[in-house]
Structures are given as C-alpha cells and as structure tokens.
Amino acid sequence: MCCFFTALLFVGPRLATMVWYLYTPVYVNGAFDSFFWGFLGWLFLPWTTLMYISIYPGGIVGFDWMLLGLGIFADMASYFGGYYKRDRFPYGDQIP
C-alpha cells in the first residue's frame, strides 16, 4: 500500500489526499476538527495538507515541524515557481 501512495504523490497531492480519504476516512478526519478546514487545505495548500495528515497521528513535535515546513515550501514553489522565469517565454504580440 505504501508504493500505491508514493505513486499517487507523483500524480498530485490532491488526488493522493482524496484516495487516502476514501481508503481510511477515520485517519484523515482525526487530523482536522471539521470538514471545512480539511477541504480548504485540500483546495489551497495540498502538499501541506498531505504532510499534515501523514505526521498528525503521533503529534507534531521536533523534526515534524521541518517536514511540515517542507510541505509549505512545496506549495509555495508550485504557486510561485513559474513567476521567476516568466520573461523567457513570449506572450501575445511578442511572438515573432
């Protein structure tokens, strides 16, 4: 089952979280107080939500904060990663 979740990570964090929720809903529901917070995390911060669900059962202590920070970094990189290279590609009337 671990290889299945790893393969889902390469497809995308939202799909991995959805399949994890369908497979073990009690495990995922234990990480959040309400469906609302879990859904907002799934929608806007998918890597952070996936990391939070995976480290939550033992409590977030010590090195777990670093892992959670890695999830936040992955979300920020996915949102803002292309902004740096935006001038390399022509748009609209700049195409020769």
N, CA, C and O atoms as CSV, one atom per row, in Angstrom:
chain,resi,resn,atom,element,x,y,z
A,1,MET,N,N,0.820,-1.191,0.000
A,1,MET,CA,C,0.000,0.000,0.000
A,1,MET,C,C,0.864,1.255,0.000
A,1,MET,O,O,0.464,2.288,-0.536
A,2,CYS,N,N,2.031,1.168,0.591
A,2,CYS,CA,C,2.916,2.320,0.644
A,2,CYS,C,C,3.362,2.726,-0.762
A,2,CYS,O,O,3.471,3.918,-1.051
A,3,CYS,N,N,3.619,1.766,-1.628
A,3,CYS,CA,C,4.022,2.081,-3.009
A,3,CYS,C,C,2.872,2.741,-3.763
A,3,CYS,O,O,3.101,3.578,-4.636
A,4,PHE,N,N,1.648,2.374,-3.434
A,4,PHE,CA,C,0.495,2.990,-4.069
A,4,PHE,C,C,0.398,4.467,-3.710
A,4,PHE,O,O,0.157,5.301,-4.583
A,5,PHE,N,N,0.584,4.798,-2.429
A,5,PHE,CA,C,0.561,6.202,-2.014
A,5,PHE,C,C,1.730,6.976,-2.608
A,5,PHE,O,O,1.581,8.148,-2.954
A,6,THR,N,N,2.874,6.347,-2.730
A,6,THR,CA,C,4.025,7.009,-3.339
A,6,THR,C,C,3.756,7.305,-4.809
A,6,THR,O,O,4.112,8.380,-5.292
A,7,ALA,N,N,3.145,6.389,-5.516
A,7,ALA,CA,C,2.788,6.628,-6.918
A,7,ALA,C,C,1.774,7.760,-7.041
A,7,ALA,O,O,1.829,8.545,-7.988
A,8,LEU,N,N,0.856,7.846,-6.096
A,8,LEU,CA,C,-0.122,8.933,-6.116
A,8,LEU,C,C,0.534,10.287,-5.886
A,8,LEU,O,O,0.065,11.298,-6.409
A,9,LEU,N,N,1.605,10.318,-5.117
A,9,LEU,CA,C,2.311,11.580,-4.888
A,9,LEU,C,C,2.867,12.146,-6.178
A,9,LEU,O,O,2.934,13.364,-6.345
A,10,PHE,N,N,3.269,11.271,-7.098
A,10,PHE,CA,C,3.779,11.746,-8.370
A,10,PHE,C,C,2.661,12.246,-9.272
A,10,PHE,O,O,2.902,13.086,-10.139
A,11,VAL,N,N,1.454,11.751,-9.087
A,11,VAL,CA,C,0.308,12.228,-9.867
A,11,VAL,C,C,-0.144,13.581,-9.359
A,11,VAL,O,O,-0.445,14.470,-10.156
A,12,GLY,N,N,-0.199,13.753,-8.062
A,12,GLY,CA,C,-0.608,15.028,-7.497
A,12,GLY,C,C,-1.075,14.873,-6.067
A,12,GLY,O,O,-1.633,13.838,-5.701
A,13,PRO,N,N,-0.852,15.891,-5.260
A,13,PRO,CA,C,-1.202,15.787,-3.846
A,13,PRO,C,C,-2.710,15.768,-3.606
A,13,PRO,O,O,-3.170,15.156,-2.642
A,14,ARG,N,N,-3.477,16.421,-4.458
A,14,ARG,CA,C,-4.934,16.416,-4.250
A,14,ARG,C,C,-5.517,15.032,-4.483
A,14,ARG,O,O,-6.374,14.580,-3.723
A,15,LEU,N,N,-5.059,14.363,-5.524
A,15,LEU,CA,C,-5.537,13.010,-5.796
A,15,LEU,C,C,-5.074,12.055,-4.702
A,15,LEU,O,O,-5.829,11.176,-4.287
A,16,ALA,N,N,-3.842,12.219,-4.234
A,16,ALA,CA,C,-3.335,11.358,-3.160
A,16,ALA,C,C,-4.148,11.546,-1.881
A,16,ALA,O,O,-4.477,10.572,-1.205
A,17,THR,N,N,-4.470,12.791,-1.551
A,17,THR,CA,C,-5.271,13.053,-0.360
A,17,THR,C,C,-6.675,12.488,-0.508
A,17,THR,O,O,-7.230,11.949,0.450
A,18,MET,N,N,-7.254,12.605,-1.700
A,18,MET,CA,C,-8.604,12.097,-1.927
A,18,MET,C,C,-8.649,10.571,-1.805
A,18,MET,O,O,-9.563,10.021,-1.191
A,19,VAL,N,N,-7.668,9.895,-2.387
A,19,VAL,CA,C,-7.636,8.435,-2.294
A,19,VAL,C,C,-7.360,8.003,-0.858
A,19,VAL,O,O,-7.940,7.027,-0.380
A,20,TRP,N,N,-6.475,8.728,-0.166
A,20,TRP,CA,C,-6.204,8.413,1.230
A,20,TRP,C,C,-7.465,8.578,2.067
A,20,TRP,O,O,-7.727,7.780,2.967
A,21,TYR,N,N,-8.249,9.618,1.768
A,21,TYR,CA,C,-9.501,9.837,2.497
A,21,TYR,C,C,-10.514,8.726,2.198
A,21,TYR,O,O,-11.222,8.275,3.098
A,22,LEU,N,N,-10.585,8.287,0.945
A,22,LEU,CA,C,-11.520,7.210,0.597
A,22,LEU,C,C,-11.083,5.879,1.199
A,22,LEU,O,O,-11.923,5.046,1.539
A,23,TYR,N,N,-9.778,5.674,1.333
A,23,TYR,CA,C,-9.269,4.415,1.871
A,23,TYR,C,C,-9.377,4.360,3.399
A,23,TYR,O,O,-9.799,3.343,3.950
A,24,THR,N,N,-8.998,5.451,4.089
A,24,THR,CA,C,-9.059,5.492,5.561
A,24,THR,C,C,-9.623,6.837,6.013
A,24,THR,O,O,-8.863,7.716,6.420
A,25,PRO,N,N,-10.939,7.008,5.949
A,25,PRO,CA,C,-11.519,8.304,6.322
A,25,PRO,C,C,-11.341,8.657,7.796
A,25,PRO,O,O,-11.254,9.840,8.127
A,26,VAL,N,N,-11.286,7.682,8.682
A,26,VAL,CA,C,-11.120,7.966,10.105
A,26,VAL,C,C,-9.747,8.576,10.363
A,26,VAL,O,O,-9.612,9.482,11.186
A,27,TYR,N,N,-8.737,8.086,9.670
A,27,TYR,CA,C,-7.370,8.582,9.822
A,27,TYR,C,C,-7.275,10.044,9.403
A,27,TYR,O,O,-6.634,10.849,10.078
A,28,VAL,N,N,-7.913,10.382,8.289
A,28,VAL,CA,C,-7.868,11.758,7.783
A,28,VAL,C,C,-8.753,12.669,8.624
A,28,VAL,O,O,-8.366,13.800,8.914
A,29,ASN,N,N,-9.928,12.203,9.018
A,29,ASN,CA,C,-10.826,13.022,9.831
A,29,ASN,C,C,-10.245,13.309,11.208
A,29,ASN,O,O,-10.597,14.320,11.816
A,30,GLY,N,N,-9.380,12.464,11.709
A,30,GLY,CA,C,-8.753,12.695,13.005
A,30,GLY,C,C,-7.805,13.873,12.989
A,30,GLY,O,O,-7.523,14.457,14.036
A,31,ALA,N,N,-7.306,14.233,11.812
A,31,ALA,CA,C,-6.343,15.331,11.717
A,31,ALA,C,C,-7.014,16.699,11.750
A,31,ALA,O,O,-6.369,17.692,12.085
A,32,PHE,N,N,-8.280,16.765,11.413
A,32,PHE,CA,C,-8.969,18.055,11.338
A,32,PHE,C,C,-10.198,18.059,12.231
A,32,PHE,O,O,-10.853,17.033,12.417
A,33,ASP,N,N,-10.506,19.243,12.789
A,33,ASP,CA,C,-11.682,19.368,13.645
A,33,ASP,C,C,-12.974,19.326,12.853
A,33,ASP,O,O,-13.985,18.812,13.331
A,34,SER,N,N,-12.942,19.870,11.634
A,34,SER,CA,C,-14.140,19.879,10.813
A,34,SER,C,C,-13.766,19.623,9.362
A,34,SER,O,O,-12.605,19.742,8.970
A,35,PHE,N,N,-14.762,19.274,8.583
A,35,PHE,CA,C,-14.548,19.031,7.157
A,35,PHE,C,C,-14.102,20.308,6.455
A,35,PHE,O,O,-13.353,20.252,5.480
A,36,PHE,N,N,-14.552,21.447,6.940
A,36,PHE,CA,C,-14.252,22.744,6.330
A,36,PHE,C,C,-12.752,22.995,6.243
A,36,PHE,O,O,-12.256,23.390,5.187
A,37,TRP,N,N,-12.012,22.772,7.345
A,37,TRP,CA,C,-10.572,23.029,7.357
A,37,TRP,C,C,-9.827,22.048,6.468
A,37,TRP,O,O,-8.876,22.421,5.782
A,38,GLY,N,N,-10.255,20.808,6.481
A,38,GLY,CA,C,-9.632,19.821,5.607
A,38,GLY,C,C,-9.857,20.138,4.140
A,38,GLY,O,O,-8.956,19.969,3.318
A,39,PHE,N,N,-11.060,20.598,3.810
A,39,PHE,CA,C,-11.367,20.947,2.422
A,39,PHE,C,C,-10.584,22.180,1.971
A,39,PHE,O,O,-10.080,22.215,0.849
A,40,LEU,N,N,-10.479,23.194,2.837
A,40,LEU,CA,C,-9.692,24.379,2.478
A,40,LEU,C,C,-8.217,24.025,2.286
A,40,LEU,O,O,-7.568,24.539,1.375
A,41,GLY,N,N,-7.697,23.160,3.129
A,41,GLY,CA,C,-6.324,22.712,2.965
A,41,GLY,C,C,-6.143,21.933,1.674
A,41,GLY,O,O,-5.149,22.118,0.972
A,42,TRP,N,N,-7.082,21.073,1.358
A,42,TRP,CA,C,-7.029,20.294,0.119
A,42,TRP,C,C,-7.093,21.197,-1.099
A,42,TRP,O,O,-6.446,20.925,-2.110
A,43,LEU,N,N,-7.866,22.267,-1.011
A,43,LEU,CA,C,-8.068,23.155,-2.143
A,43,LEU,C,C,-6.898,24.110,-2.350
A,43,LEU,O,O,-6.446,24.281,-3.483
A,44,PHE,N,N,-6.398,24.733,-1.290
A,44,PHE,CA,C,-5.399,25.790,-1.426
A,44,PHE,C,C,-3.963,25.362,-1.093
A,44,PHE,O,O,-3.023,25.860,-1.712
A,45,LEU,N,N,-3.776,24.463,-0.140
A,45,LEU,CA,C,-2.440,24.029,0.271
A,45,LEU,C,C,-2.363,22.496,0.264
A,45,LEU,O,O,-2.298,21.878,1.327
A,46,PRO,N,N,-2.370,21.886,-0.915
A,46,PRO,CA,C,-2.465,20.420,-0.966
A,46,PRO,C,C,-1.240,19.691,-0.417
A,46,PRO,O,O,-1.399,18.673,0.257
A,47,TRP,N,N,-0.018,20.177,-0.681
A,47,TRP,CA,C,1.173,19.495,-0.163
A,47,TRP,C,C,1.244,19.612,1.358
A,47,TRP,O,O,1.601,18.650,2.039
A,48,THR,N,N,0.910,20.775,1.886
A,48,THR,CA,C,0.937,20.964,3.337
A,48,THR,C,C,-0.117,20.092,4.012
A,48,THR,O,O,0.140,19.510,5.066
A,49,THR,N,N,-1.291,20.001,3.415
A,49,THR,CA,C,-2.361,19.174,3.974
A,49,THR,C,C,-1.964,17.708,3.970
A,49,THR,O,O,-2.185,16.999,4.951
A,50,LEU,N,N,-1.380,17.254,2.875
A,50,LEU,CA,C,-0.944,15.861,2.795
A,50,LEU,C,C,0.135,15.561,3.832
A,50,LEU,O,O,0.118,14.507,4.467
A,51,MET,N,N,1.067,16.486,3.998
A,51,MET,CA,C,2.125,16.298,5.001
A,51,MET,C,C,1.536,16.327,6.410
A,51,MET,O,O,1.944,15.539,7.264
A,52,TYR,N,N,0.592,17.217,6.662
A,52,TYR,CA,C,-0.032,17.324,7.983
A,52,TYR,C,C,-0.786,16.042,8.333
A,52,TYR,O,O,-0.717,15.565,9.465
A,53,ILE,N,N,-1.498,15.494,7.367
A,53,ILE,CA,C,-2.240,14.256,7.608
A,53,ILE,C,C,-1.280,13.117,7.915
A,53,ILE,O,O,-1.570,12.273,8.763
A,54,SER,N,N,-0.144,13.086,7.236
A,54,SER,CA,C,0.788,11.975,7.437
A,54,SER,C,C,1.522,12.049,8.771
A,54,SER,O,O,1.877,11.005,9.319
A,55,ILE,N,N,1.764,13.244,9.314
A,55,ILE,CA,C,2.510,13.338,10.569
A,55,ILE,C,C,1.620,13.580,11.787
A,55,ILE,O,O,2.121,13.560,12.911
A,56,TYR,N,N,0.340,13.805,11.606
A,56,TYR,CA,C,-0.541,14.175,12.712
A,56,TYR,C,C,-0.726,13.087,13.773
A,56,TYR,O,O,-0.711,13.424,14.958
A,57,PRO,N,N,-0.899,11.820,13.433
A,57,PRO,CA,C,-1.255,10.840,14.476
A,57,PRO,C,C,-0.294,10.765,15.651
A,57,PRO,O,O,-0.744,10.525,16.771
A,58,GLY,N,N,0.985,10.953,15.456
A,58,GLY,CA,C,1.930,10.908,16.567
A,58,GLY,C,C,2.099,12.238,17.256
A,58,GLY,O,O,2.840,12.349,18.232
A,59,GLY,N,N,1.420,13.246,16.755
A,59,GLY,CA,C,1.599,14.590,17.286
A,59,GLY,C,C,2.719,15.295,16.539
A,59,GLY,O,O,3.640,14.651,16.035
A,60,ILE,N,N,2.641,16.592,16.469
A,60,ILE,CA,C,3.638,17.361,15.725
A,60,ILE,C,C,4.673,17.880,16.721
A,60,ILE,O,O,4.458,18.885,17.399
A,61,VAL,N,N,5.787,17.181,16.790
A,61,VAL,CA,C,6.869,17.554,17.699
A,61,VAL,C,C,8.202,17.381,16.984
A,61,VAL,O,O,8.333,16.542,16.094
A,62,GLY,N,N,9.176,18.168,17.372
A,62,GLY,CA,C,10.538,18.006,16.884
A,62,GLY,C,C,10.688,18.156,15.380
A,62,GLY,O,O,10.338,19.187,14.805
A,63,PHE,N,N,11.213,17.115,14.755
A,63,PHE,CA,C,11.514,17.122,13.328
A,63,PHE,C,C,10.248,17.232,12.473
A,63,PHE,O,O,10.333,17.589,11.298
A,64,ASP,N,N,9.093,16.935,13.036
A,64,ASP,CA,C,7.838,17.032,12.284
A,64,ASP,C,C,7.583,18.454,11.792
A,64,ASP,O,O,6.962,18.653,10.748
A,65,TRP,N,N,8.064,19.443,12.548
A,65,TRP,CA,C,7.900,20.832,12.105
A,65,TRP,C,C,8.686,21.086,10.823
A,65,TRP,O,O,8.251,21.861,9.971
A,66,MET,N,N,9.838,20.439,10.682
A,66,MET,CA,C,10.627,20.565,9.457
A,66,MET,C,C,9.892,19.937,8.277
A,66,MET,O,O,9.894,20.484,7.174
A,67,LEU,N,N,9.268,18.797,8.512
A,67,LEU,CA,C,8.505,18.145,7.451
A,67,LEU,C,C,7.301,18.988,7.034
A,67,LEU,O,O,6.973,19.081,5.851
A,68,LEU,N,N,6.656,19.594,8.014
A,68,LEU,CA,C,5.530,20.469,7.706
A,68,LEU,C,C,6.002,21.701,6.935
A,68,LEU,O,O,5.316,22.164,6.024
A,69,GLY,N,N,7.165,22.229,7.295
A,69,GLY,CA,C,7.747,23.335,6.547
A,69,GLY,C,C,8.086,22.936,5.124
A,69,GLY,O,O,7.976,23.754,4.212
A,70,LEU,N,N,8.498,21.687,4.918
A,70,LEU,CA,C,8.764,21.193,3.568
A,70,LEU,C,C,7.481,21.168,2.742
A,70,LEU,O,O,7.504,21.464,1.547
A,71,GLY,N,N,6.369,20.818,3.373
A,71,GLY,CA,C,5.082,20.858,2.678
A,71,GLY,C,C,4.691,22.278,2.294
A,71,GLY,O,O,4.179,22.512,1.199
A,72,ILE,N,N,4.932,23.224,3.195
A,72,ILE,CA,C,4.634,24.626,2.897
A,72,ILE,C,C,5.533,25.119,1.762
A,72,ILE,O,O,5.077,25.837,0.872
A,73,PHE,N,N,6.813,24.731,1.796
A,73,PHE,CA,C,7.730,25.118,0.724
A,73,PHE,C,C,7.290,24.543,-0.616
A,73,PHE,O,O,7.375,25.226,-1.636
A,74,ALA,N,N,6.820,23.292,-0.629
A,74,ALA,CA,C,6.350,22.680,-1.876
A,74,ALA,C,C,5.128,23.411,-2.423
A,74,ALA,O,O,5.002,23.585,-3.635
A,75,ASP,N,N,4.228,23.841,-1.541
A,75,ASP,CA,C,3.072,24.611,-2.001
A,75,ASP,C,C,3.482,25.961,-2.576
A,75,ASP,O,O,3.001,26.369,-3.633
A,76,MET,N,N,4.367,26.645,-1.876
A,76,MET,CA,C,4.810,27.953,-2.369
A,76,MET,C,C,5.583,27.808,-3.685
A,76,MET,O,O,5.450,28.650,-4.573
A,77,ALA,N,N,6.373,26.767,-3.815
A,77,ALA,CA,C,7.109,26.541,-5.065
A,77,ALA,C,C,6.164,26.226,-6.206
A,77,ALA,O,O,6.414,26.635,-7.340
A,78,SER,N,N,5.085,25.509,-5.933
A,78,SER,CA,C,4.140,25.194,-7.006
A,78,SER,C,C,3.331,26.421,-7.422
A,78,SER,O,O,2.940,26.538,-8.583
A,79,TYR,N,N,3.078,27.331,-6.488
A,79,TYR,CA,C,2.330,28.534,-6.835
A,79,TYR,C,C,3.202,29.612,-7.461
A,79,TYR,O,O,2.791,30.252,-8.429
A,80,PHE,N,N,4.398,29.821,-6.924
A,80,PHE,CA,C,5.231,30.943,-7.353
A,80,PHE,C,C,6.471,30.547,-8.137
A,80,PHE,O,O,7.263,31.418,-8.496
A,81,GLY,N,N,6.667,29.272,-8.412
A,81,GLY,CA,C,7.866,28.814,-9.093
A,81,GLY,C,C,8.002,29.314,-10.514
A,81,GLY,O,O,9.118,29.583,-10.959
A,82,GLY,N,N,6.916,29.447,-11.236
A,82,GLY,CA,C,6.985,29.901,-12.613
A,82,GLY,C,C,7.076,31.402,-12.762
A,82,GLY,O,O,7.326,31.892,-13.863
A,83,TYR,N,N,6.883,32.136,-11.708
A,83,TYR,CA,C,6.900,33.593,-11.777
A,83,TYR,C,C,8.294,34.122,-12.103
A,83,TYR,O,O,8.430,35.152,-12.764
A,84,TYR,N,N,9.307,33.435,-11.652
A,84,TYR,CA,C,10.687,33.881,-11.856
A,84,TYR,C,C,11.084,33.802,-13.332
A,84,TYR,O,O,11.813,34.669,-13.814
A,85,LYS,N,N,10.627,32.795,-14.047
A,85,LYS,CA,C,11.023,32.573,-15.440
A,85,LYS,C,C,9.988,33.090,-16.435
A,85,LYS,O,O,10.016,32.683,-17.597
A,86,ARG,N,N,9.100,33.947,-16.035
A,86,ARG,CA,C,8.008,34.378,-16.902
A,86,ARG,C,C,8.480,35.180,-18.109
A,86,ARG,O,O,7.788,35.190,-19.127
A,87,ASP,N,N,9.636,35.859,-18.040
A,87,ASP,CA,C,10.114,36.684,-19.142
A,87,ASP,C,C,10.789,35.869,-20.246
A,87,ASP,O,O,11.073,36.409,-21.316
A,88,ARG,N,N,11.046,34.611,-20.015
A,88,ARG,CA,C,11.714,33.787,-21.013
A,88,ARG,C,C,10.778,33.349,-22.129
A,88,ARG,O,O,11.245,32.960,-23.200
A,89,PHE,N,N,9.473,33.403,-21.907
A,89,PHE,CA,C,8.514,32.933,-22.890
A,89,PHE,C,C,7.737,34.106,-23.464
A,89,PHE,O,O,7.246,34.947,-22.712
A,90,PRO,N,N,7.616,34.177,-24.796
A,90,PRO,CA,C,6.862,35.267,-25.395
A,90,PRO,C,C,5.357,35.078,-25.236
A,90,PRO,O,O,4.851,33.956,-25.240
A,91,TYR,N,N,4.669,36.181,-25.097
A,91,TYR,CA,C,3.208,36.137,-24.962
A,91,TYR,C,C,2.589,37.100,-25.977
A,91,TYR,O,O,3.136,38.161,-26.275
A,92,GLY,N,N,1.462,36.703,-26.479
A,92,GLY,CA,C,0.651,37.595,-27.314
A,92,GLY,C,C,1.381,38.138,-28.526
A,92,GLY,O,O,1.849,37.368,-29.364
A,93,ASP,N,N,1.484,39.466,-28.631
A,93,ASP,CA,C,2.056,40.093,-29.804
A,93,ASP,C,C,3.578,40.033,-29.838
A,93,ASP,O,O,4.184,40.518,-30.794
A,94,GLN,N,N,4.203,39.462,-28.837
A,94,GLN,CA,C,5.660,39.350,-28.808
A,94,GLN,C,C,6.164,38.119,-29.567
A,94,GLN,O,O,7.371,37.947,-29.736
A,95,ILE,N,N,5.253,37.271,-30.020
A,95,ILE,CA,C,5.645,36.078,-30.768
A,95,ILE,C,C,6.091,36.495,-32.154
A,95,ILE,O,O,5.351,37.203,-32.837
A,96,PRO,N,N,7.299,36.079,-32.609
A,96,PRO,CA,C,7.786,36.507,-33.938
A,96,PRO,C,C,7.003,35.925,-35.080
A,96,PRO,O,O,7.306,36.201,-36.240
